[in-house]
Amino acid sequence: MTLRNESVPIDELPALEEASLTPVSRRFAPYRVFSTLAFWVPLALIVGLAPLGADVSMLLRAALGVLVLAAGVGSATLAWVEARRRAFGLRQEDLIHVSGLLVRRTTVLPVCRIQHVETATGPLERAFGLMRLTCFTAGGSSADLVLAGLRPQTAEQVRQYLLQRVRERDASAPPPEADAPS
């Protein structure tokens, strides 16, 4: 077998900007706000009500609690905006995921590298009608791409498509050559 590695003309490559992206579920933004506030509100209560010493007035404790709560509301607002900007695209040869607020991250995962796909949903995600799709590639011990905020039907459709592509790839691959005895 001869290895061929021919040059690819840059101007003939498919443009990522032309990929049709689908926003994640609109329920993902409220989910992100709720999960963010679930951390900040108890923290604000602890800070506001915790005994800090006899010389610290109740007014100062309350002010600290309000300050922490304000940070939580700011964090929840950013989580809402970031969640509304998330999107994904599924093309024949790759899966695209765009996320981030200040730093925009675009991840393109070639379908031919995907080894395993799974869906998962936690109790809070189920309450919001959401599901995560996780893609794994060979050689990694952790997920290579996690699409959070999908409707269960969408996550299952994407999962089935990717698994079908993996099966097709595996069926068309030549069988591994046996090692010759030495």
N, C-alpha and C positions, 0 to 999 in steps of 0.2 A: 504494500500500500504506500503510495506516494503522498506526502503531505503537501497540500497546496495552500498558499496564503496570499491570495490575490488582493491587490489594492482596491479599495472601495472609493469611488468618486464622491467627495463630500457633498456636492450639490445634488446628488441623487438620493441622499439619506432622507427618511421621512422626518419632517419637522415636528418637534415636540409641541411647538406652539399651535400646530394645526390639530392636535389631538383633542377630541371631544371629552371634556371633563364633566363629571356628574357630581354635584354637591352631595355631601353626606346628608343623612336625614335631618330635617329641621328640628327634630326632638333632641339632637345631640347638644345643641347650645344650652337648653334648660338643664339637661343632665350635667353638663360641665359646670354650670353655675351652682346647682344643688350640691354636687360633690365637692366643689371648692369651698362653699359656705359651710359644709359639714365639718370641715377642718377649722375654719376661722372662727365661727361662732362659739364653739366650746372653748377655744383658746382665749377669746375676748372675755368670756365669763370667768375663766380661771384667773386671768390677769386682773380683771375688775374686782373680783371677790376674794382673791387670795390674801391671807394676812401677810402684810409686808413689814410689820413692826408697829409698835405703839405710836411712834412718832410720825407715821404716814397717815394723812387724813383720808377719810372716805371719799372726799371730792377728788383727791389726786388718784386714788385707785379707780374710781369711775372714769376719770379722764383717760387713764391708761387703757382701760377696757374699750372706751369709745375709739381711741386711736388705733388699737389693734383691729377693732371691728371695721373701721374705715379702710384700713389696709386690706382687709378681707373683701370688702365691697369692691375696692379697686381691682383686686386680683380676680374676683368673679366677673367683673365687667370685661377685663382683658380675656378671660377664658371664653366668655360669650362671643366676643368679636373673633377670636382665633377659631373657635368651633364653626362659625358661620363661613369662614374662608377655606375650610378643608374641602378637598374634592379628590376624586379618583377617576381614572380612565382605564378602560379595558380594551386593548387592541389585540389583534390576532397573535402578535408575537411578544407583547409585554403588558405589564400592569403598572400604572402610573399612580403615584400618591403625592399630593401637594398639601403641605401643612405649614404652620408657623405664622407668627404675627409680625414681629420685628425682623426675624430671620426666616425667610421663606425657604422651605426645604422641598425639593422635588426629587422623589425617589422613583427610578424606573427599574423594575425587576423583570428581566427576560423570562418568559414563560418556560423556555427550554431549561432554565436553571432550577425551577421549582421541583422539589422532591416530595413535599408533604404540605397539605393545606388543612387547617382546622378552623372551626367556628367555636366561639365561646361567649357566654353571657353570664354576668354576675347578677345578684339580686336587684341592685339598683338599676342596672342596664335593662333587666326584664321589666321593671316598673315603668321605665320610659319607652319600652318597646324597641330596644336596641340590641345589636349583636356586633361582636368583633370577628374579623376574618384575619387569620394569621398564616403567613406563608413562610416556609422554611426551604433553604437551599442546601445542597450537599456541603458537608465540611463544617457546618456551623452548629454550635450547641444551643444557640438562641434564635429567636425569630428574626428573619431578615426584613420582614415588612408586616406591620400590623395596621389594618384598616379598621379604625374604631368609628362608631356612630352610624353603622349601617342598619337598615331595617332587616329583620330576620329573612324575609323573602329575598331581598337583594343579596344579602350575604350568602344565602344558600345557592342562588343562581350563579353567582360569581364562583363560588366553591366548586359547583358541579362542572362549570365550564373549564376551570383550571384543571380539575382532576381528569376530565375527558381528554384534555390536551396532553397531560402527563401520560395517560394510558396509550394514546396514539403514538407519542414519541417512543415509549418503551416497546410497543409492538413493532415499530418500524426499525428499531435499533438492531444491528447484527448481533448474533449471540457471541458472548465472550470466547476468545480463543483459549483452548486448553494449553497449559504449559507443556512443552515437550519434555519428555524424560531425559535426564542428564546421565 
